[in-house]
Amino acid sequence: MSGNEQDWLALRPQEPSPSQCCGSGCKPCIYDVYEKELAQWERAKAKQDKSLLVEKKEQSNNSELNPDRFSAFSLDSVEQLTEDTYQYKFELPGNSSLGLSLGQHIVLRGVVDGLEVQRAYTPISPGNAEGYFEVLIKCYEAGLMSQYIKTWKKGDMVFWRGPFGGFPYRPNQLIPNIPFCWQHGELLMLVAGTGLAPMLPILRAITEDEEDETFVTLVGCFRTFDKIYLKPLLQDLARYWNIRIFYVLSQETSLEKLPWSYQENTHTGRLNEDLLKTIINSCRRRPFVLICGSSTFNEDMSRYLKAAALLKITHLDRLSSLCVDFHQPLDQIFVSRMILALENLVPFQSGCYAVCHPHLREQHSLVMEVFTCSFKGDGSYGY
């Protein structure tokens, strides 16, 4: 191989490893960037013109969020919430805001031992917060991004891009052709650990809108009472008439030592199938389920939701308020506080399933939807 050929091979972009991708489906993905740089390299090599490679990776020191390039934001403060979880606050210029829509996330870039790593995080600050934004991050001993994050100190410039994703939520929206049935009449949020993060902007948006009549039931799963994040904020949210918050503590054996204000809505052990059924049956309207946790948690919750259909369903609410049997052929029904059989799961959109009564499948009358947010082992997640 000639020296010239070796020079060109040394300049060839390196294909990203799977660990470098945040896995959130953002556009452009790190693989999109790689394909763009590879095409640029191939054009330069074909013309034997290295000046065509002078374009650097798109990056800006201006603190304005952009989905196509990384922008630098100054770290303003770090608050340790537990032994491994932190709340990071970043500065925004003037009184500007990120202006994120509900469910949107942003992508963080870090470099560890010369390897570029990207992860997705959902800011927990209100979307219209002025002059700052905050993220909740759990650091893992062996996590690549965690190694980079642990080096942060006040004043450091950290690179983010976005926003990406989104949750198609509109308050008080009725399902077409089904009277008194809301698209999001009640949100049932099943979260584990920092999976709480993407739910907070949604909760805040609902409580800040006096016209929003959506009910919310949040079920937060943590190991111990001390590991519950942002207790004051959650307690404030739970005071609203339409918000309920339950806690499930897997490593607590007794509720007696907990503050009295937590005891009534806290359960020990794990969130199992029976407890989930009880919570579902207590929902005040047809629930729309949001799930965010580890992959194992997500799989367990999905399995429990499907398994709930194995019980005989006896509370079908017909428009005439007649209680009927599930297998009885009906022309127009909707189900409240119910989950139907596994075989009735039909794809609705990416990451989302609509459960339909078999006699209504052609009409796509939604009964329950499950919107799953994948959560990765290093503390990152994305819709």
ABEGO torsion letter per residue (X at the ends): XBAAAAAAAAABBBBBBAAABAGAGBOBBAAAAAAAAAAAAAAAAAAGBAAAAABBBBBBABBBBBAABBBBBBBABBBBABAABBBBBBBBBEABBAGBBBGBBBBBBBBBGGBBBBBBBBBABBAABBGBBBBBBBBBAABAAAAAAAABBBGBBBBBBOBBEEBBBBBGBBBBGBBGBBABABBBBBBBEAAAAAAAAAAAAAAABAABABBBBBBBBBABAAABBGAAAAAAAAABAABBBBBBBAABABAAABBAAAAAABBBEBBBAAAAAAAAAABABBBBBBBBBBAAAAAAAAAAAAAAAABBBABBBBAAGBBBBAABBBABBBBBGBBBBAAABBBABBGBBBBBBAAAAAAGBBABBBBBBBBBAAGBBBX
